[in-house]
C-alpha cells in the first residue's frame, strides 16, 4: 500500500500568483517549479477553467489538465478548489506521481500515520507535537489546542516515568527462537 505522505503535493494557493498574473495581463501565463527533481510547467489562460501541467519523466513527455472551480468565501472574496478528475470532488491539494497528477480521492487516501496504533501515535511526533500557528492560550484562557497539547505532555510524562521505573530494575534479556 502506498501512502500519500510519500508523494510531493501542491496546494491551489501556490498557483494564486499565476491566476493573478493572467487576470491582470488578460492572456496566457506559465509557471515553472521543481518537485523531487522533475521540472513541471503549469499553463493557465483567461478563458480556461483548468490548469495544464506538463513534465518529462524518463524520456517521455506527460501532459495533464486539472480543472478548478471558484466559489464565494463565507468571509469575503473567493476560494478556489481543484476538481478531482476521477471523482469530481473538490479539494485543495493535488499529489504528484511520476506519471500522473492525482487528488486524494482518486486513490485510497491514507497517510502512514493512520495505520499506527493509538499508543504508537504518541511517539509519532516525538520532536515537537505543537504546530506552527497553534496557540495554547488566548486571552488568558486555555484553547482546545492547548488542552490537546497538555494531554500529550501528560501522556509523555506518564510513559517516561514508566520507562524510568523499568530501567531502575534488573535488566532481563529475552531471546527469541528463530
N, C-alpha and C positions, 0 to 999 in steps of 0.2 A: 504494500500500500504506500502510495506517495502522499506526503503531507504538504500542505500549502506553504509552510514556512521554509521549504526547500526551494521555492521559486521566488524570483525577484518580482516586485509588484510596482504598480504605478497608480496613484490616485488621480482623480479627474482634476483636482486642484492644481496639479503640476502643469496641466495644459491650459490653465486660465490665461497666462500671458500670450499664448498662441491665439486664443479666441479673441482677446482684446486687440491684438495686432491686426487680425483680419477685419474686425469691425471698424477699426479706425482707417485702414487702408482700402477697405471695400474690394479686396482682391483675395488671392490665394496666399497662404503663408506656410512656411516649412519650419519645423523644429527638429534638431538632431540631438540625440543623447545616447549614452552607452549604458548597457546593463549587462553585467557579467562578461565583459569583453566583446559584446556584439553591438554593432552600431545600428541604432534604429532611427528611422526618419518618419515623422508624422506630418501629413499634409492635411490642410483644412481650408475649405473655400467658403465664401459668404453664403452661397446658395445651398450648401450641403448640410445635412443633419447627421453627419458621421465623420469620423477620423479615419484616414487611410494610413496604416502602418506598413512600412516596407523595411526589410532587413535581409542580409545574406548570412547563410549558415552552411558550412561545409560545401561551398561552391554552388549552392542553389539559392535562387532569389525567391523570397517569400513576400506575399502581399496580403493584407487582411484589412477589411473595413469593420469598424466597430461603431455602431450607432449610438447617439446620445440624445437625451431629452432635457428640456429645461422646464422647470416648474417654479411657480412663485414660492418664495420662502414665507414662513409664518411671521418672521421678524420684519424683514424688508429686503428687497432685491430678488434675486433668482438663485436657484440651486440647480446644478447640472448633475445628471446621472448617466453612467454608461448603461446600455441595454444589452443584456446577455444575448449573444447570437443564438444560443441553443434553446434557452427557455423563455426569453422575452422579459425577464425580471430586471428591475433597475438596481444598480449597485454603484458604489463609489470607487471601486478598485478593480483593476484588471491584473492578471498574472501573466508573466512571460515564460512560456516554454521555449524550447529551442526551435520548434517548427510551427508553433501556433500561439495565439494570444487568447486567453480564456478568462471567464469570471468564475467565482467560487461555486456558482450554481451549475456550471457545465460539468463539473466532476464531483466526486464525493468531497464535500468541502469540510475537511477536518484538519486540525492542527495537531502536531505531535503532543502538545500539552493536554489535549482532550483524551488521550489514551493512558495518561498516568493515573495511578490510584490516588485517592484523596490524600493519603499520607505522603506520597511522593511529590505531590504538588507543593507541599510546604517547602521542599528543598529545590524546587524548580527555579525560584527567584532568590537564590542564596545571596547574590551580590547586593541587590538593593530592591526590595519589594515595592518601593514607592515609585510613582510615576512622576514625570517631569513637572506637570502643572497641577498636581494634587495639593490640596490644602487640608491639613489635619484639623485646623481650627479656623473659623471665620467669625469675626465679631466676638471673640472670646468663647464661642460655643464650639463644641466638637462636631465635625461633619460626619456624614455616613462613611466617607472615605477614611477619615481619621479613626472611626470605630473599627473599620476593617484592618487598618494597619496595626492598631492596638491589639486586636485578636491575633494577628500574625506574629507580633512580637511576643505575646504571652505563650503561644504555642512553641515558638523557637526557644524561649527560656525553659519551658517545661521539658522539651526534648534535650536541651543542653544539660539540665540538672540530672536527667535520667542517664545520659551518656557519662557524665562525671561520676555518678553513683556506681555505674557498672565498671568504669575504669579504675575505681578505688579498690575493687575486689580482686581476687586472684584471677589471672588470665587463664582461660580454658581453651585448649586447642581442639578444634573439631575437624576430623578427617573424613572425607567422602570416599566411598568405594567407587571406582570407575569401572 
